[in-house]
Amino acid sequence: MITSLVINGWESKINYTAVYRSLKEKGKYTTEFRIANNKVFKIVITPRTINPSLTMLGIEEKP
């Protein structure tokens, strides 16, 4: 994401530590990008579990 912002000429105000702390405390990270006090766009980062652990759905192992 940071690379995409820099390639398109936007200053990167995002750093890993700020995102990590905000996700841990608030459950999301938000930052706004402005030009001349006009909000151009906003980035919201939220946690997502990829490949959650599967339950055995009540099936016993080696009954």
Residue pairs with C-beta under 8 A, 6 or more apart in sequence:
1 14
1 43
2 12
2 14
5 11
5 12
5 14
6 12
10 33
13 31
13 33
14 31
14 43
18 29
19 29
19 45
22 28
22 29
22 30
23 29
23 45
23 46
23 47
27 46
27 47
28 44
28 45
28 46
28 47
29 43
29 44
29 45
29 46
30 42
30 43
30 44
30 45
31 42
31 43
32 39
32 41
32 42
32 43
33 39
33 40
33 41
33 42
33 43
34 40
